[in-house]
């Protein structure tokens, strides 16, 4: 992983998700009505795409996922991103 992204991703390498706990973000974005996210699967995205797609369609259309418990993947489980932390993680010359 490039030095630019290493700090932004909590030191994760290319084989892990970019979150601090290593889990993807799947669900409604807190504080933004009608916004949803399904990202951070890393190398497992192709394998998890069918289940993620089904869960997201249920969540968006029905208001809840019925076949998968999305609670462990909820975007609200993590603290909001402080963009100032990204600036500190930026190597010189890329600002």
C-alpha positions in Angstrom: 0.0 0.0 0.0 1.3 3.5 -0.8 2.4 5.7 2.0 -0.4 8.1 1.1 -3.1 5.6 2.0 -1.4 3.8 4.8 -2.3 6.4 7.5 -5.8 6.9 6.1 -6.6 3.2 6.4 -5.4 2.7 9.9 -2.2 0.9 8.7 -4.1 -1.8 6.9 -2.4 -3.6 4.1 -3.8 -4.6 0.7 -5.3 -7.8 2.0 -7.5 -6.2 4.6 -10.4 -3.8 4.5 -9.6 -0.2 5.0 -11.4 0.2 8.3 -9.8 0.0 11.7 -11.6 -3.2 12.6 -11.0 -4.8 9.2 -14.7 -5.2 8.4 -16.4 -3.7 5.3 -18.9 -0.8 5.6 -22.4 -1.9 4.5 -25.5 0.1 5.3 -27.1 3.5 5.6 -24.7 6.5 6.0 -25.5 8.2 9.3 -26.8 11.7 9.0 -27.5 11.5 5.2 -31.0 10.4 4.4 -31.1 8.0 1.4 -27.4 7.5 1.2 -26.0 3.9 1.5 -22.5 2.4 1.2 -21.2 -1.0 0.5 -17.4 -0.8 0.4 -14.2 -2.1 2.0 -14.5 -5.8 1.0 -10.9 -5.7 -0.3 -9.9 -8.9 -2.1 -13.2 -10.5 -0.9 -15.5 -8.2 -2.9 -16.1 -10.7 -5.7 -17.0 -13.5 -3.3 -19.2 -11.3 -1.1 -20.9 -9.3 -3.9 -24.0 -11.5 -4.2 -24.8 -11.4 -0.5 -23.9 -7.7 -0.2 -26.1 -6.9 -3.2 -29.0 -8.9 -1.8 -28.7 -7.3 1.6 -28.4 -3.8 0.1 -31.4 -4.2 -2.1 -33.5 -5.4 0.9 -32.2 -2.5 3.0 -33.0 0.1 0.3 -36.3 -1.3 -0.8 -37.7 -2.8 2.5 -35.9 -0.7 5.1 -34.1 -3.8 6.5 -31.9 -6.7 5.4 -33.7 -10.0 5.9 -31.1 -12.6 5.0 -27.9 -11.0 6.4 -27.3 -9.3 9.7 -25.7 -6.0 8.7 -25.2 -4.8 12.3 -21.5 -5.7 12.4 -20.9 -3.8 9.2 -22.9 -0.6 10.0 -21.0 2.5 8.9 -22.1 4.2 12.2 -20.0 1.8 14.2 -16.9 3.8 13.5 -16.1 7.4 14.6 -16.6 10.0 11.9 -13.5 10.5 9.7 -11.5 13.6 10.6 -10.1 14.9 7.3 -7.2 16.6 9.1 -5.9 13.1 9.9 -5.5 12.5 6.1 -3.4 15.6 5.8 -1.0 14.3 8.5 -0.8 11.0 6.7 0.1 12.6 3.4 3.8 12.2 2.4 5.6 15.4 1.5 5.2 16.5 -2.1 1.7 15.1 -2.5 -0.2 18.0 -0.9 
